[in-house]
Amino acid sequence: MVTEEINEDDLYFICYMTERVAQAIQQPCSYVVNSIGKKRLHRLLRFAQVTHCENPLKIVDEWVTDYQLIEGNHVIDGYPTDLGRQDQEQILLTGTTDYAEGIIDFYNQNSTINDKKLLEVS
């Protein structure tokens, strides 16, 4: 069992994977984190130090299957090259120590109107 504390690197990894999954299934990040939920995000954060060594494509497939994520049609041209890093920095700026809640709040607050429409349809 992993008993280490969740740190900023774990937050970065989950933000990075959220972006990868969202891009792979063409859904907004808010869809991904809301589908996973706070409790499961907390678990993902706790195990991030272990899973970050795995192939990101394998993790994408696991998240899609485990959390029953469905493919959408949300396409963002020109994803940033530093996937997750800016998101991590913005979450840290809020001062939250509950990173799972911070992730959900961040992606929901930064959803565009189009993202919210997609969530209502899915």
Residue, then its C-alpha position, 0 to 999 in steps of 0.5 A: m500500500v502506498t502511504e506517501e503523502i501526495n505532493e506537487d509532482d503527483l498533482y502534475f502527473i494527474c493534470y498531465m494524464t487528464e489532458r492526455v485522456a481528454q485529448a485522446i477521447q476528444q472530451p473536455c478535461s472537465y468531463v474527464v475529472n467529473s466522470i472520475g470523481k473526487k474520491r477516485l481522483h484522490r486515489l489516483l493522486r495517492f498512486a501517482q508515484v507508482t503509475h507515472c513510470e507506466n506507459p502513458l498510452k496504457i494509462v489512457d486506455e485504463w482510465v477510459t475503460d475503468y471510468q467508462l469514458i466515452e468519445g466525444n467531438h471536442v477538439i482543441d487545435g494546438y494543445p500546449t507542449d507542457l500538458g498539465r504543467q500550467d494546470q498544476e501551477q494554477i491549482l497550486l496558486t489557489g492554495t488548496t491542499d486538497y488536490a482532488e478537489g482543486i483539480i475538479d474545481f479548476y477544470n470546471q471553472n475553466s470549462t468554456i461554454n462549449d465544454k458545458k454544452l458537451l457535458e449536457v449532451s453526454 
